[in-house]
């Protein structure tokens, strides 16, 4: 069983077309077909059912596909581990960041890059669920996210900080003079919030529903920086982690009356996976300022 055979098989299984799969792998169709045939002979079972010019995965093929993908992921990890040993603080670091976390990370990136110029940073934003899938597939080194600690299957979660959830508005907004605000009054205020599906938004929706409040949401956004920029104009309020407004000098956070709301921020690693020296160093530096 060879590395290239697994690659050819996975591509053919994804496209269900040998000609297209061969083109995607930059080989001839005869080469791809021959390599897959050798793989089937080694396994002792056909991986595809060939019906005329069409192919589909056999029962054995469906089973083997999951294992083939896992084998390639482990190979990718082992190559990265060896590369890390040889390059130490050189190379690339791929960090997944949820949208609500991205603005918190921005001030840290420049000083870290200046201190460690040999490390190339790739910062990729997304929602937590999508980033977790990529982390488990070894496409990311770790994730920075606001998250629920109970939901950690297959992940190691390292607490970064806890931040209170407050109403946030501009100092130019009359509501900035409030010492606190109730959920009921907040529900009657025109707001800008994160889109549904974001952990912070889902938490807020549950709180409003529990208190029989229908919030007056005028704008929904999936980018925290854009959301805070809109609030900074003085016309809007939002509900967000007070940590998110660090560096926004014209924004103020107003406590919400009642049970204190808070979110926890975590560093999320794939459980049992090799951790790059550069990734560990990045986290150590980040913990110093958070």
C-alpha positions as CSV (number, residue, x, y, z in Angstrom):
1,X,0.0,0.0,0.0
2,X,1.5,3.3,-1.1
3,X,0.8,6.9,-0.3
4,X,-0.1,7.8,-3.9
5,X,-2.5,4.9,-4.1
6,X,-4.4,6.3,-1.1
7,X,-4.5,9.7,-2.7
8,X,-5.8,8.3,-6.0
9,X,-8.4,6.3,-4.2
10,X,-9.7,9.2,-2.1
11,X,-9.9,11.5,-5.1
12,X,-11.8,8.9,-7.2
13,X,-14.1,8.2,-4.2
14,X,-14.9,11.9,-3.9
15,X,-15.5,12.5,-7.7
16,X,-16.8,9.0,-8.6
17,X,-15.2,9.5,-12.0
18,X,-11.8,8.0,-12.8
19,X,-11.0,10.5,-15.7
20,X,-11.8,13.5,-13.5
21,X,-9.9,12.0,-10.6
22,X,-6.8,11.3,-12.8
23,X,-6.9,14.9,-14.0
24,X,-7.1,16.2,-10.5
25,X,-4.1,14.1,-9.5
26,X,-2.1,15.1,-12.7
27,X,-1.8,11.5,-13.9
28,X,-3.3,9.5,-16.8
29,X,-6.5,7.6,-16.3
30,X,-4.7,4.3,-17.0
31,X,-2.1,5.1,-14.2
32,X,-4.9,5.9,-11.7
33,X,-6.9,2.8,-12.6
34,X,-3.9,0.6,-12.4
35,X,-2.9,1.9,-9.0
36,X,-6.4,1.5,-7.6
37,X,-6.5,-2.0,-9.0
38,X,-3.3,-2.9,-7.2
39,X,-4.7,-1.5,-4.0
40,X,-7.8,-3.6,-4.4
41,X,-5.7,-6.7,-5.0
42,X,-3.7,-6.0,-1.9
43,X,-6.9,-5.5,0.2
44,X,-8.6,-8.5,-1.4
45,X,-11.8,-6.8,-2.1
46,X,-13.1,-4.3,-4.8
47,X,-13.3,-0.7,-3.6
48,X,-15.6,0.3,-6.5
49,X,-18.5,-1.2,-8.3
50,X,-17.9,-0.6,-12.0
51,X,-21.1,-0.3,-14.0
52,X,-20.4,0.6,-17.6
53,X,-18.6,3.9,-17.7
54,X,-19.9,4.8,-14.2
55,X,-18.3,3.8,-10.8
56,X,-19.6,3.9,-7.3
57,X,-18.1,3.0,-3.9
58,X,-18.6,-0.6,-2.9
59,X,-19.4,-1.5,0.7
60,X,-15.6,-2.2,1.2
61,X,-14.8,1.1,-0.5
62,X,-17.1,3.1,1.9
63,X,-15.4,1.5,4.9
64,X,-11.9,1.9,3.6
65,X,-12.4,5.6,2.7
66,X,-12.6,6.7,6.3
67,X,-9.5,4.8,7.2
68,X,-7.6,6.1,4.1
69,X,-8.4,9.7,5.1
70,X,-7.2,9.0,8.7
71,X,-4.0,7.5,7.4
72,X,-3.2,10.6,5.3
73,X,-3.9,12.8,8.3
74,X,-1.5,10.9,10.4
75,X,1.1,11.1,7.7
76,X,0.6,14.8,7.5
77,X,1.1,15.1,11.3
78,X,4.2,13.0,11.2
79,X,5.8,15.1,8.4
80,X,5.0,18.2,10.4
81,X,6.6,16.8,13.5
82,X,9.8,16.0,11.7
83,X,9.8,19.4,10.0
84,X,9.3,21.0,13.4
85,X,12.4,19.2,14.8
86,X,14.5,20.4,11.9
87,X,13.2,24.0,11.8
88,X,12.5,24.8,15.4
89,X,11.1,28.4,15.2
90,X,10.8,28.6,11.5
91,X,7.9,27.4,9.4
92,X,4.2,28.2,9.3
93,X,1.6,28.4,12.1
94,X,-2.1,28.0,11.2
95,X,-4.5,29.5,13.7
96,X,-8.3,29.3,13.6
97,X,-10.1,32.2,15.2
98,X,-13.8,32.7,15.8
99,X,-15.2,36.0,14.5
100,X,-15.9,37.2,18.1
101,X,-12.2,36.6,18.9
102,X,-10.5,38.1,15.9
103,X,-10.5,41.7,17.1
104,X,-8.9,40.6,20.4
105,X,-6.0,39.0,18.6
106,X,-5.1,41.9,16.2
107,X,-3.0,43.9,18.7
108,X,-0.9,40.8,19.5
109,X,0.1,39.8,16.0
110,X,2.6,42.6,15.1
111,X,4.7,42.3,18.2
112,X,4.8,38.5,18.0
113,X,5.8,38.6,14.3
114,X,8.6,41.1,15.0
115,X,9.9,39.0,17.9
116,X,9.8,35.7,15.9
117,X,10.3,36.7,12.2
118,X,10.9,33.1,11.2
119,X,7.3,32.1,12.0
120,X,4.8,32.8,9.2
121,X,1.3,33.2,10.6
122,X,-1.9,32.2,8.9
123,X,-5.0,33.5,10.7
124,X,-8.3,32.1,9.5
125,X,-11.6,33.3,10.8
126,X,-14.8,31.2,11.0
127,X,-17.5,29.8,13.2
128,X,-16.5,27.4,15.9
129,X,-18.0,24.3,14.4
130,X,-16.3,24.7,11.0
131,X,-13.0,25.5,12.6
132,X,-13.2,22.4,14.9
133,X,-13.7,20.1,11.8
134,X,-10.6,21.6,10.3
135,X,-8.7,21.2,13.5
136,X,-9.6,17.5,13.7
137,X,-8.4,17.2,10.1
138,X,-5.0,18.7,11.0
139,X,-5.7,21.7,8.7
140,X,-5.2,24.0,11.7
141,X,-2.7,23.9,14.6
142,X,-5.1,25.3,17.2
143,X,-8.2,27.4,17.6
144,X,-8.9,30.5,19.7
145,X,-12.6,30.7,20.5
146,X,-15.4,31.6,23.0
147,X,-16.8,28.1,23.7
148,X,-18.8,25.9,26.1
149,X,-16.4,23.7,28.0
150,X,-18.8,20.8,28.1
151,X,-18.7,20.5,24.3
152,X,-15.1,19.2,23.9
153,X,-15.3,15.8,22.2
154,X,-11.9,15.0,20.7
155,X,-10.4,18.3,21.9
156,X,-8.1,19.5,24.6
157,X,-9.4,22.9,25.9
158,X,-7.2,25.3,27.7
159,X,-8.9,28.2,29.5
160,X,-7.6,31.6,28.3
161,X,-9.9,34.0,30.1
162,X,-13.4,34.6,31.3
163,X,-15.2,37.8,30.2
164,X,-18.5,39.3,31.3
165,X,-21.2,39.9,28.7
166,X,-22.5,43.5,28.7
167,X,-24.4,46.0,26.7
168,X,-21.9,48.0,24.6
169,X,-22.5,51.4,23.0
170,X,-20.6,54.5,22.0
171,X,-19.8,57.3,24.5
172,X,-21.8,59.5,22.2
173,X,-25.0,57.5,22.7
174,X,-27.2,58.8,25.5
175,X,-27.5,55.2,26.8
176,X,-23.8,55.4,27.7
177,X,-24.8,57.4,30.8
178,X,-26.7,54.4,32.2
179,X,-25.1,52.7,35.2
180,X,-26.9,49.5,34.3
181,X,-29.7,48.1,32.2
182,X,-32.4,45.4,32.6
183,X,-33.0,42.7,30.1
184,X,-36.5,44.0,29.6
185,X,-35.3,47.5,28.7
186,X,-32.5,46.0,26.6
187,X,-35.1,44.0,24.7
188,X,-36.9,47.2,23.7
189,X,-33.7,48.8,22.4
190,X,-32.7,48.7,18.8
191,X,-29.6,46.4,18.6
192,X,-26.9,45.2,16.3
193,X,-26.0,41.5,17.1
194,X,-24.0,38.6,15.8
195,X,-25.8,36.3,13.4
196,X,-27.7,33.2,14.6
197,X,-25.3,30.3,14.9
198,X,-22.6,32.2,16.8
199,X,-22.2,30.9,20.3
200,X,-22.7,34.3,21.9
201,X,-25.9,34.9,19.9
202,X,-27.3,31.5,20.7
203,X,-26.7,32.1,24.4
204,X,-28.5,35.5,24.2
205,X,-31.4,34.0,22.3
206,X,-31.9,31.4,25.0
207,X,-31.8,34.1,27.7
208,X,-34.3,36.3,26.0
209,X,-36.6,33.3,25.3
210,X,-36.4,32.2,29.0
211,X,-37.4,35.7,30.1
212,X,-40.2,35.9,27.4
213,X,-38.5,38.9,25.7
214,X,-38.5,39.4,21.9
215,X,-35.4,41.5,21.2
216,X,-35.5,44.4,18.8
217,X,-32.7,43.3,16.5
218,X,-32.2,45.7,13.5
219,X,-28.9,44.4,12.0
220,X,-27.1,41.0,12.2
221,X,-23.5,40.7,11.2
222,X,-20.9,37.9,11.2
223,X,-17.8,40.1,11.7
224,X,-17.1,41.5,15.1
225,X,-14.9,44.4,14.0
226,X,-17.6,45.6,11.6
227,X,-20.2,45.2,14.3
228,X,-18.2,47.3,16.7
229,X,-17.4,49.9,14.1
230,X,-21.2,50.3,13.5
231,X,-21.8,50.7,17.3
232,X,-18.9,53.2,17.4
233,X,-21.0,55.6,15.3
234,X,-23.2,56.3,18.3
235,X,-26.4,55.1,16.8
236,X,-26.5,51.5,18.0
237,X,-26.0,49.2,21.0
238,X,-24.9,45.6,21.0
239,X,-24.4,42.8,23.6
240,X,-20.9,41.3,23.6
241,X,-18.0,40.2,25.8
242,X,-16.5,43.3,27.4
243,X,-13.1,41.9,26.5
244,X,-14.0,42.4,22.8
245,X,-13.9,46.2,23.1
246,X,-10.3,46.3,24.3
247,X,-8.7,49.1,22.3
248,X,-12.0,50.7,21.3
249,X,-11.6,54.0,23.3
250,X,-15.0,55.4,22.3
251,X,-17.0,52.3,23.5
252,X,-18.3,51.7,26.9
253,X,-19.7,48.5,28.5
254,X,-22.9,48.7,30.6
255,X,-23.7,45.9,33.1
256,X,-26.9,44.0,32.6
257,X,-29.1,43.6,35.7
258,X,-29.8,40.1,37.0
259,X,-27.7,37.0,36.8
260,X,-24.2,37.9,35.6
261,X,-23.6,36.7,32.1
262,X,-20.1,35.6,31.0
263,X,-18.3,33.7,28.3
264,X,-15.2,31.7,28.5
265,X,-12.4,31.9,25.9
266,X,-10.4,28.7,25.2
267,X,-7.3,27.6,23.3
268,X,-8.5,24.4,21.6
269,X,-6.1,21.6,20.5
270,X,-6.7,18.3,18.8
271,X,-6.5,15.7,21.5
272,X,-3.4,13.7,21.4
273,X,-1.9,15.6,18.4
274,X,1.6,16.8,18.1
275,X,2.0,20.4,19.2
276,X,4.5,22.5,17.3
277,X,7.1,24.4,19.2
278,X,6.0,27.6,17.5
279,X,2.4,26.9,18.5
280,X,3.3,26.4,22.1
281,X,5.4,29.5,22.1
282,X,2.6,31.6,20.5
283,X,0.2,30.5,23.3
284,X,2.7,31.2,26.0
285,X,3.2,34.8,24.7
286,X,-0.6,35.2,24.3
287,X,-1.2,34.1,27.9
288,X,1.1,36.9,29.1
289,X,-1.3,39.6,27.8
290,X,-4.7,38.1,28.2
